[in-house]
Amino acid sequence: MKRESDLLGREGLSARMSNFYLKKIDMKFRALFVSVCMLPALALSAYYGLKASVLPESNVNWDKMVNAKNAPEVIRGLIDEMLKELEKNSDRFPELMRELEEYTAHLEDPVVKAFFHSLIAEMYSDYYHNNAWTIRQRTPMTDFVPEDTREWSSNLFEEKIEQEANASLDPAKELQEARVEDYEKIMDLKADSRDLRPTLYDFLIERAIRLNGREAKTYYGQWIAFRKTQPNKKAELLVVLDSLQNSSGIGDPSRKTSYLQALDSLSVEYTDKGCRMELALAKLTALQSGNIANYKQLPEGEEKERLRSTYKFMRECVEEYGKTGRAASFYNAQLDMDSPYVSAKNDNNVYPGKNFALKLTSRNIRRVKVSVYESRELPESALRSSTNAPKLGGLVHRSYIELPNEEPYLAKDTVIELPMAKNGLYFYRIEGVAEKISVSGTFSVSRMAAVVRPSGNGRNEVLVTDFCSGKPMEGVPVICYGTSYNRDNTPKKVGQTVTGKQGIATIDFADAPKVQSVRPFLAGDTASLLTYVQAASRRANNKLVVTASFFTDRAIYRPGQTVCFKGILYTDEKQTLAEKGEECEVSLRDANQQEVARKSFRTNEFGSFHGEFTLPQSSLTGVYTLFSAHSSFSFRVEEYKRPSFEVLMDSLKETASFGEALVLKGKAMTYSGVPLSSGKVDWSIQTVPSWWARYYMPNPFRDNLLAASGTSEVGEDGTFQIDFVPERPENGKERIVQSYELKVSLTDSKGETHEASATFAVGDMRMLFSVDIANQMEKEKANVTVS
């Protein structure tokens, strides 16, 4: 995690504004400026904190306070008044923001003005993120800015946040000379605040990075440049480390190596003990990125080696830096790896006469005691009952197992098999002999297995078979349980049925829609556990589940046009059309999810209906929705004109290798068939996951990374080309394949812009083969597909 500063803390405006939009405002606290409230366990402790106080209820004379240089009271009073108003009426947000911006524009003190710009940026950011889903449905606005903030598109919010964040840093010289201790009335300074984030510039630029992450690289460059002019090397190093973490992505194994190398190079420049410890903490964070209890995230050998080097590094740091203060992070991490851990996996059902298999994953445990008891719990509630105080019968098995312990801090798997001959319900407990740690669970020994499935006619069926052979079992009673429970934690019985010749029992009685689980039983075999009915398979109110599909005559419309649509109602997972006369109410919702119109329809003999809505002339553009109780369908409403040309990308014909120049070609053609004679092309190339070649990918789960970008010109023949040299990712593998996505945006001389994209792969291999083989095949009809 990153260190981050906050203008307002967990009881400040940022958090309280969020809570306000969630309708959970805490009216008891009215808080002030704060800064760092959350920092990672292995990073620096908080620089700035919250100093809460109850604000006076009197009116505030803003101008008098500012002129008197009494900035803290100005901030406290303004926050208090704005929150009061927003708590009364959230629709006043645009009005209050205008007032705040007008007030800020007339401030004379550059430092106080910078604070207010940062406050404005955060309020816009909070509003944007609390309403992100709705806002992102709107079409980006480029030609005008609505006066009502509630009508803004996402790009307007992002531009406004960036504008205010930049404005908060404009008086850089004054902020760099302003010491944090001069603002103690609104900052609760922590132990290291004055040394590690000593100026208001440090405070506000860290906030700007959090609020406007798109410009983080630029902000970090400015921040580092300032810190290098100051004598405090440790404060400088912390900014450099923040910047390095922001750009490196240490959670990505393919980039971790370069990150660790960068830390080693920094140790040459920052040599005092305090700086060395910060570098060691950053290295520990990188080494620990991954769950130490699960050593199978990487190939087993690589992950074990990572844990070995991490453990050795922590021990060395504890010896050098001690166990107190910031250095306690090393000691705590070592204690975590030295702590005992055990987990168990097992099947819930065991066939009589077969072995019960327990798979243990353990760490720092030498020997365990394994006990198996008869359980006196009821089978229908056994898996819900607490394992802390189970109802136990006689002891069935006890043994002591020695666990592998060559390197205690490495997790290891051990499989324990116990023979189980008698039907019944059982409880197991595994306990460390020397360690106070245990794990337990319940399992059943039964020869019956049950599966629930929808029958296609609105009913559910239960198939009961022999658990080992799969042979259907006839005449087996099946108890059906509902969604409510008795006082003894057992589900209430709502009915019972019996299997037929094919081992199938139909759930068809008055309370069938309430059935949540079933359990078969026989004389001498009564301990089978519950089988749950999937929620999608249940019927509501004894009626078939109805779904709907919508179709529109177009995918995009202009304001004022008519949307013609058709709906089809189905039952039973689209296998059966709804009956004639089924009613369906459809509403049209705009980009803000506000209802525009509503109509009711009835299905014809084919289970379908059709209708139309006329779009408002002055409505918001963006994603509109046809909504019913059964389904929804989205389409776009835009102010658009017919395109005059299209952009086409040529496929890459030559073999691409890392380090070799590629020429990517494209062409712009008018729809009349004539090449576009001029235009500007903006392009970017980023990495994308190659799921089809996952083994050879550096990491298919990482975020897309920008590989290159630039501009190009369209020639007289409508063609353009892009030169690109792919660099081989660092991931330690001998052979890899990397996929890239090229995105181009072409603008002609009239300002019309169109986009196109293409993907291509670069690798160390000329060709990849994929083999598709079914898990089971008839010997005479074996089929293998090679592509």
SULQUI-V546409 format. One record per residue. SS is DSSP state (H for helix, E for strand, L for the rest). Layout:
ss:SS
ss:SS
This chain:
ss:L
ss:L
ss:L
ss:L
ss:L
ss:L
ss:L
ss:E
ss:L
ss:L
ss:L
ss:L
ss:H
ss:H
ss:H
ss:H
ss:H
ss:H
ss:H
ss:H
ss:H
ss:L
ss:L
ss:L
ss:L
ss:L
ss:L
ss:L
ss:L
ss:L
ss:L
ss:L
ss:E
ss:L
ss:L
ss:L
ss:L
ss:L
ss:L
ss:L
ss:L
ss:L
ss:L
ss:L
ss:L
ss:L
ss:L
ss:E
ss:E
ss:L
ss:L
ss:L
ss:L
ss:L
ss:L
ss:L
ss:L
ss:L
ss:L
ss:L
ss:L
ss:H
ss:H
ss:H
ss:H
ss:H
ss:H
ss:L
ss:L
ss:L
ss:H
ss:H
ss:H
ss:H
ss:H
ss:H
ss:H
ss:H
ss:H
ss:H
ss:H
ss:H
ss:H
ss:H
ss:H
ss:H
ss:H
ss:H
ss:L
ss:H
ss:H
ss:H
ss:H
ss:H
ss:H
ss:H
ss:H
ss:H
ss:H
ss:H
ss:H
ss:H
ss:H
ss:H
ss:H
ss:L
ss:L
ss:L
ss:L
ss:H
ss:H
ss:H
ss:H
ss:H
ss:H
ss:H
ss:H
ss:H
ss:H
ss:H
ss:H
ss:H
ss:H
ss:H
ss:H
ss:H
ss:H
ss:H
ss:H
ss:H
ss:L
ss:H
ss:H
ss:H
ss:H
ss:L
ss:L
ss:E
ss:L
ss:L
ss:L
ss:L
ss:L
ss:L
ss:L
ss:L
ss:L
ss:L
ss:H
ss:H
ss:H
ss:L
ss:L
ss:H
ss:H
ss:H
ss:H
ss:H
ss:H
ss:H
ss:H
ss:H
ss:H
ss:H
ss:H
ss:H
ss:H
ss:L
ss:L
ss:L
ss:L
ss:H
ss:H
ss:H
ss:H
ss:H
ss:H
ss:L
ss:E
ss:H
ss:H
ss:H
ss:H
ss:L
ss:L
ss:L
ss:L
ss:E
ss:E
ss:L
ss:L
ss:L
ss:H
ss:H
ss:H
ss:H
ss:L
ss:L
ss:E
ss:H
ss:H
ss:H
ss:H
ss:H
ss:H
ss:H
ss:H
ss:H
ss:H
ss:H
ss:H
ss:L
ss:H
ss:H
ss:H
ss:H
ss:H
ss:H
ss:H
ss:H
ss:H
ss:H
ss:H
ss:H
ss:H
ss:H
ss:H
ss:L
ss:L
ss:L
ss:L
ss:L
ss:H
ss:H
ss:H
ss:H
ss:H
ss:H
ss:H
ss:H
ss:H
ss:H
ss:H
ss:H
ss:H
ss:H
ss:H
ss:H
ss:L
ss:L
ss:L
ss:L
ss:H
ss:H
ss:H
ss:H
ss:H
ss:H
ss:H
ss:H
ss:H
ss:H
ss:H
ss:H
ss:H
ss:H
ss:H
ss:H
ss:H
ss:L
ss:L
ss:L
ss:H
ss:H
ss:H
ss:H
ss:H
ss:H
ss:H
ss:H
ss:H
ss:H
ss:H
ss:H
ss:H
ss:H
ss:H
ss:L
ss:L
ss:L
ss:L
ss:L
ss:L
ss:L
ss:L
ss:L
ss:L
ss:L
ss:L
ss:H
ss:H
ss:H
ss:H
ss:H
ss:H
ss:H
ss:H
ss:H
ss:H
ss:H
ss:H
ss:H
ss:H
ss:H
ss:H
ss:H
ss:H
ss:H
ss:H
ss:H
ss:H
ss:L
ss:L
ss:L
ss:H
ss:H
ss:H
ss:H
ss:H
ss:H
ss:H
ss:H
ss:H
ss:H
ss:H
ss:H
ss:H
ss:H
ss:L
ss:L
ss:E
ss:E
ss:E
ss:E
ss:E
ss:E
ss:L
ss:L
ss:E
ss:E
ss:L
ss:L
ss:L
ss:L
ss:E
ss:E
ss:E
ss:E
ss:E
ss:E
ss:E
ss:E
ss:E
ss:L
ss:L
ss:L
ss:E
ss:E
ss:E
ss:E
ss:E
ss:E
ss:E
ss:E
ss:E
ss:L
ss:L
ss:L
ss:H
ss:H
ss:H
ss:L
ss:L
ss:L
ss:L
ss:L
ss:L
ss:L
ss:L
ss:L
ss:L
ss:E
ss:E
ss:E
ss:E
ss:E
ss:E
ss:E
ss:E
ss:E
ss:E
ss:E
ss:L
ss:L
ss:L
ss:L
ss:L
ss:L
ss:L
ss:L
ss:L
ss:E
ss:E
ss:E
ss:E
ss:E
ss:E
ss:E
ss:E
ss:L
ss:L
ss:L
ss:L
ss:E
ss:E
ss:E
ss:E
ss:E
ss:E
ss:E
ss:E
ss:E
ss:L
ss:L
ss:L
ss:L
ss:L
ss:E
ss:E
ss:E
ss:E
ss:E
ss:E
ss:E
ss:E
ss:L
ss:L
ss:E
ss:E
ss:E
ss:E
ss:E
ss:E
ss:E
ss:L
ss:L
ss:L
ss:L
ss:L
ss:E
ss:E
ss:E
ss:E
ss:E
ss:E
ss:E
ss:L
ss:L
ss:L
ss:L
ss:L
ss:E
ss:L
ss:L
ss:L
ss:L
ss:E
ss:E
ss:E
ss:E
ss:E
ss:E
ss:E
ss:E
ss:E
ss:L
ss:L
ss:L
ss:L
ss:L
ss:E
ss:E
ss:E
ss:E
ss:E
ss:E
ss:E
ss:E
ss:L
ss:L
ss:L
ss:L
ss:L
ss:E
ss:E
ss:E
ss:E
ss:L
ss:L
ss:L
ss:L
ss:H
ss:H
ss:H
ss:L
ss:L
ss:E
ss:E
ss:E
ss:E
ss:E
ss:E
ss:L
ss:L
ss:E
ss:L
ss:L
ss:L
ss:L
ss:L
ss:E
ss:E
ss:L
ss:L
ss:H
ss:H
ss:H
ss:L
ss:L
ss:E
ss:L
ss:L
ss:E
ss:L
ss:L
ss:E
ss:E
ss:E
ss:E
ss:E
ss:E
ss:E
ss:L
ss:L
ss:L
ss:E
ss:E
ss:L
ss:L
ss:L
ss:L
ss:E
ss:E
ss:E
ss:E
ss:E
ss:E
ss:E
ss:E
ss:E
ss:E
ss:L
ss:L
ss:L
ss:L
ss:E
ss:E
ss:L
ss:L
ss:L
ss:L
ss:L
ss:E
ss:E
ss:E
ss:E
ss:E
ss:E
ss:E
ss:L
ss:L
ss:L
ss:L
ss:L
ss:E
ss:E
ss:E
ss:E
ss:E
ss:E
ss:E
ss:E
ss:L
ss:L
ss:L
ss:L
ss:L
ss:E
ss:E
ss:E
ss:E
ss:E
ss:E
ss:E
ss:L
ss:L
ss:L
ss:L
ss:L
ss:L
ss:L
ss:E
ss:E
ss:E
ss:E
ss:E
ss:E
ss:L
ss:L
ss:L
ss:L
ss:E
ss:E
ss:E
ss:E
ss:E
ss:E
ss:L
ss:L
ss:L
ss:L
ss:L
ss:L
ss:L
ss:E
ss:E
ss:E
ss:E
ss:E
ss:L
ss:L
ss:L
ss:L
ss:L
ss:L
ss:L
ss:L
ss:L
ss:L
ss:L
ss:E
ss:E
ss:E
ss:E
ss:E
ss:E
ss:E
ss:E
ss:E
ss:E
ss:L
ss:L
ss:L
ss:L
ss:E
ss:L
ss:L
ss:L
ss:L
ss:E
ss:E
ss:E
ss:E
ss:E
ss:E
ss:E
ss:E
ss:E
ss:L
ss:L
ss:H
ss:H
ss:H
ss:H
ss:H
ss:H
ss:L
ss:L
ss:L
ss:L
ss:L
ss:L
ss:L
ss:L
ss:L
ss:E
ss:E
ss:E
ss:E
ss:E
ss:E
ss:E
ss:E
ss:L
ss:L
ss:L
ss:L
ss:L
ss:E
ss:E
ss:E
ss:E
ss:E
ss:E
ss:E
ss:L
ss:L
ss:L
ss:L
ss:L
ss:L
ss:L
ss:L
ss:L
ss:L
ss:L
ss:E
ss:E
ss:E
ss:E
ss:E
ss:E
ss:E
ss:E
ss:E
ss:E
ss:E
ss:L
ss:L
ss:L
ss:L
ss:L
ss:E
ss:E
ss:E
ss:E
ss:E
ss:E
ss:E
ss:E
ss:E
ss:E
ss:E
ss:L
ss:L
ss:L
ss:L
ss:L
ss:L
ss:L
ss:E
ss:E
ss:E
ss:L
ss:L
ss:L
ss:L
ss:L
ss:H
ss:H
ss:H
ss:L
ss:L
ss:E
ss:E
ss:E
ss:L
